[in-house]
Amino acid sequence: MHSEGAIYEEAKREYLNPEKQEIALNSALTESEGYCKWTRLEEIIVFARRSGFDSLGLAFCVGLRKEAAEVAKILKGAGFEIESVACKTGSVPKEHLGIKEEQKVRPGNFEPMCNPICQAKLLNSAKTDLNILLGLCVGHDTLFLQHSKAPTTILAVKDRVLAHNPLGAIYAGFYFSKRLDAWKK
């Protein structure tokens, strides 16, 4: 990394941008105050308050709709305005992407595609101050992040096998070692 001094200096200058400096500062203060004391949800609440964010967007997977309802209830109780949008919004058939019937999760049934671009655009239209991702699929989260105008954080990621705890594969490496070794080159 010693050969990349210009990149380090460029990054340091970015923190002088008032908006980025404010986010970095509020993040560091939230980290120090809640270190090993607060859950991720509590950290989001404190960070959002500290940053002066009033309107929060919640982009969630329909598979986590019960969890999303509970998160929205907690955030509303904490004094935030909540705009939420499910991944299947718009009910666009997967065929729009070129998915064939045999490639569906449930062949023979109507399956709407996940619509993270629309989720981001709807929250952009609502002018949310901070967006929160809850369980979007791999790739769908990428598209959301590319299209969101508001800063975005992640509350939870989807892992259908490990109860939405992808690090479980690392922590239980002895159990998953053969499975994970298959991915090593």
C-alpha positions in Angstrom: 0.0 0.0 0.0 3.0 2.3 0.4 3.1 2.8 -3.4 -0.5 4.2 -3.4 0.2 7.4 -1.5 -1.8 9.5 -4.0 -4.9 7.5 -3.4 -4.6 7.9 0.4 -4.3 11.6 0.0 -7.2 11.8 -2.4 -9.4 9.9 0.0 -8.3 12.2 2.9 -9.4 15.2 0.8 -12.8 13.6 0.2 -13.5 13.8 4.0 -13.2 17.5 3.7 -16.4 17.6 1.7 -18.9 18.8 4.3 -21.5 16.1 3.6 -19.0 13.3 3.7 -17.3 14.8 6.7 -20.6 14.9 8.6 -21.4 11.3 7.8 -17.8 10.1 8.8 -17.9 12.1 12.0 -21.3 10.9 13.0 -20.3 7.4 12.2 -17.2 7.6 14.3 -19.1 9.1 17.2 -21.8 6.5 17.0 -19.1 3.8 17.0 -17.3 5.1 20.0 -20.4 5.7 22.1 -22.1 2.4 21.3 -19.1 0.1 20.9 -20.0 -3.4 22.0 -23.1 -2.0 23.7 -25.6 -1.3 20.9 -27.2 -3.6 18.3 -27.0 -2.6 14.6 -30.5 -1.3 14.8 -29.7 0.9 17.8 -26.6 2.2 16.0 -28.7 3.1 12.9 -31.2 5.0 15.2 -28.4 7.0 16.9 -26.5 7.6 13.6 -29.7 8.8 11.9 -30.6 11.2 14.8 -27.0 12.5 15.1 -27.0 13.1 11.3 -30.3 15.0 11.4 -32.0 12.4 9.2 -35.8 12.5 9.7 -37.1 10.5 6.8 -35.8 6.9 6.5 -36.4 4.6 3.6 -36.7 0.9 4.2 -36.1 -1.3 1.2 -36.9 -4.9 2.1 -37.3 -8.4 0.8 -40.9 -9.7 0.9 -39.5 -12.8 2.6 -38.7 -10.5 5.5 -41.9 -8.5 5.5 -42.7 -9.4 9.2 -39.3 -8.3 10.2 -39.6 -5.1 8.1 -42.9 -4.3 9.8 -41.3 -4.6 13.2 -38.3 -2.5 12.1 -40.6 0.2 10.7 -42.6 0.2 14.0 -39.4 0.6 16.0 -38.1 3.4 13.8 -41.5 5.2 13.9 -41.4 4.9 17.7 -38.0 6.5 17.6 -39.5 9.5 15.9 -38.6 8.9 12.3 -40.8 9.1 9.2 -40.7 5.8 7.4 -41.1 5.1 3.7 -40.9 1.4 2.9 -41.0 -0.5 -0.3 -40.9 -4.3 -0.9 -38.7 -5.9 -3.5 -41.5 -7.3 -5.7 -42.9 -3.8 -6.2 -44.5 -3.3 -9.6 -45.1 -7.1 -10.0 -43.0 -7.3 -13.2 -42.8 -10.9 -14.5 -39.4 -12.5 -14.4 -39.8 -13.1 -18.1 -39.0 -9.4 -18.5 -35.4 -10.3 -17.7 -35.4 -13.3 -20.1 -35.9 -15.9 -17.4 -37.3 -19.1 -18.8 -40.0 -21.1 -17.1 -37.5 -23.9 -16.0 -35.2 -21.2 -14.5 -37.9 -20.0 -12.0 -37.9 -20.9 -8.3 -41.4 -22.3 -8.8 -41.8 -23.3 -12.5 -45.4 -23.1 -13.8 -46.2 -20.2 -11.4 -46.2 -16.4 -11.9 -43.1 -15.0 -10.3 -42.5 -11.3 -10.1 -38.9 -10.2 -10.3 -37.2 -8.3 -7.6 -37.2 -4.7 -8.5 -34.4 -2.9 -6.6 -34.0 -0.2 -9.2 -37.7 0.8 -8.7 -37.2 0.5 -4.9 -34.4 3.0 -5.1 -36.3 5.3 -7.5 -39.4 5.3 -5.2 -37.4 6.2 -2.2 -35.6 8.9 -4.2 -39.0 10.2 -5.2 -40.0 10.2 -1.5 -36.8 12.2 -0.8 -35.6 10.0 2.1 -32.6 11.2 4.0 -31.2 7.7 4.7 -32.1 4.4 3.2 -31.9 1.1 5.1 -31.6 -2.3 3.3 -33.2 -5.3 4.9 -32.5 -8.6 3.3 -32.2 -7.8 -0.4 -30.7 -10.6 -2.5 -27.1 -10.5 -3.7 -27.0 -8.4 -6.8 -30.3 -6.7 -6.0 -28.5 -4.9 -3.2 -25.9 -3.8 -5.7 -28.5 -2.4 -8.0 -30.2 -0.6 -5.2 -26.9 1.0 -4.1 -26.2 2.1 -7.6 -29.5 3.9 -7.9 -30.1 5.3 -4.4 -29.6 9.1 -4.2 -29.7 9.0 -0.4 -26.9 7.5 1.7 -27.7 3.9 2.4 -26.8 1.5 5.2 -27.6 -2.2 5.6 -29.4 -3.6 8.6 -29.3 -7.3 7.5 -28.4 -9.2 4.4 -30.1 -12.3 3.1 -28.7 -15.7 3.7 -31.5 -18.3 3.4 -29.4 -21.1 4.7 -27.9 -19.4 7.8 -30.9 -17.4 9.2 -29.6 -14.2 7.5 -26.2 -14.6 9.3 -23.7 -15.1 6.4 -20.8 -15.0 8.8 -22.1 -18.2 10.3 -20.3 -20.0 7.5 -17.1 -18.5 8.8 -17.7 -19.0 12.5 -18.8 -22.6 11.9 -16.0 -23.2 9.4 -15.4 -26.7 10.8 -18.9 -27.6 9.8 -18.9 -25.9 6.4 -15.3 -26.5 5.6 -15.9 -29.1 2.8 -18.6 -26.9 1.3 -16.4 -23.8 1.4 -13.3 -25.6 0.2 -15.1 -26.3 -3.0 -14.9 -22.5 -3.8 -11.2 -22.3 -3.2 -8.9 -22.3 -6.2 
